[in-house]
Amino acid sequence: MQRSIGITLVAVAAALWGLDAWIRRPLAHSTAVATIVFGEHLVLVAVTLPLLLGALAALFRLGWRYILAAVVIGAGSSAVATILFTQAFVDGDPITPVVLQKLQPVIAVVAARLVLGERPRPRFALYLVPALVGAWLIGVPRPFHPSAHGVKPTLFALGAAGLWALGTVLGRYLAQRLAFQHVTTLRFAFGLPASAIALLVLGAPAFASGHDTLWIAVLALVTGLVALSLYYYGLRTTPAVAATLAELAFPITAVLVGYFKFGFTLTGWQWVGVAVTTLVVALLPVRPYDPVEYVPAPAPA
């Protein structure tokens, strides 16, 4: 029961991330990408500030490996990945960046084996293979004649997918030893200085206009604070390899936003992909079982 609830919460959080394309894409055309990401982290750190000292104390008690994991999640998965993802929106269309996440489950499965010792059971392929096929169909309008939607947005989106996959695994690593609210707080805290450095490197202004600042705050609170709190709470009882499939609710929602909000057309194959991927995500919590067996993770050098 706990695992079923956990997977459901991860999927709900991912669906909220997909909805942020509704705001993020138009926002990225009026405000610098680094400014948006810095503003989000500024709001999030301000809201979670009362929890920060307790979160840092709990983290430092765990040792350097956990500290490194928290830094990678905050700087990489939160700040850098969000900048790459938002820039992919600016340089490309609203669908390509999210559907390129079809590689995220593959990356996460490998990372989960190396970091957490999670080895998928053979039956897990019944979920993984259809999920990858569904995500491929969503991302490639003509699956038998694929073509890239621009090199830069593709590379940006792939970079974000890799960092988010690593974030899933390291988030599970932290969630096993830290309270979910502490993991959430640490992600924002380490993401803030990283996003500030990005401002300096990219030469972007620190603050947006009053109108855009309001929407940045909405992004931060809804797809940031609420979604990530649900996500890390669910991740406590959800293996990383299962969580990464539940996260495919993200591209499903984002594709529907692209269709209904921005008027992008979907081919028949893409609708099939949406249906297949939705079915996989829906079945994960309905028929919960232990998708992995744990083997000793490789010892650090």
WOUR-V913210 format. One record per pair of residues at least 12 apart in sequence whose C-alpha atoms are under 6 Angstrom apart, sorted by the first residue. I is the first residue (numbers start at 1). J is the second residue. Records with the same first field share a line. If there is no record, write none. Layout:
BEGIN
I = J ; J
END
This chain:
BEGIN
3 = 237 ; 238
4 = 285 ; 288
6 = 234 ; 237 ; 238
7 = 285
9 = 230 ; 234
10 = 231 ; 234
11 = 246 ; 247 ; 249
13 = 227 ; 230 ; 231
14 = 247 ; 249 ; 250
15 = 249 ; 250 ; 253
16 = 223
17 = 223 ; 250
18 = 250 ; 253 ; 254
19 = 254
25 = 89
34 = 199
35 = 206
38 = 195
40 = 216 ; 220
41 = 188 ; 192
45 = 188 ; 189
48 = 185
55 = 182
69 = 170
71 = 190
73 = 167 ; 187
74 = 187 ; 190 ; 191
75 = 190 ; 191 ; 194
77 = 163 ; 164 ; 167
78 = 191
79 = 191 ; 195
81 = 160
84 = 156 ; 160
85 = 157 ; 160
88 = 153 ; 156
91 = 153
92 = 153
95 = 255
97 = 157
98 = 251
99 = 139 ; 251
101 = 161
102 = 135
104 = 161 ; 165
105 = 244
108 = 165
109 = 241
112 = 169
114 = 297
115 = 297
116 = 297
117 = 294 ; 295 ; 296 ; 297
118 = 292 ; 293 ; 294
119 = 292 ; 293
120 = 291 ; 292
121 = 291 ; 292
124 = 291
131 = 277
134 = 273 ; 276 ; 277
137 = 269 ; 270 ; 273
138 = 270 ; 273
141 = 267 ; 270
169 = 240
172 = 235
175 = 236
176 = 236
180 = 232 ; 233
246 = 281
END
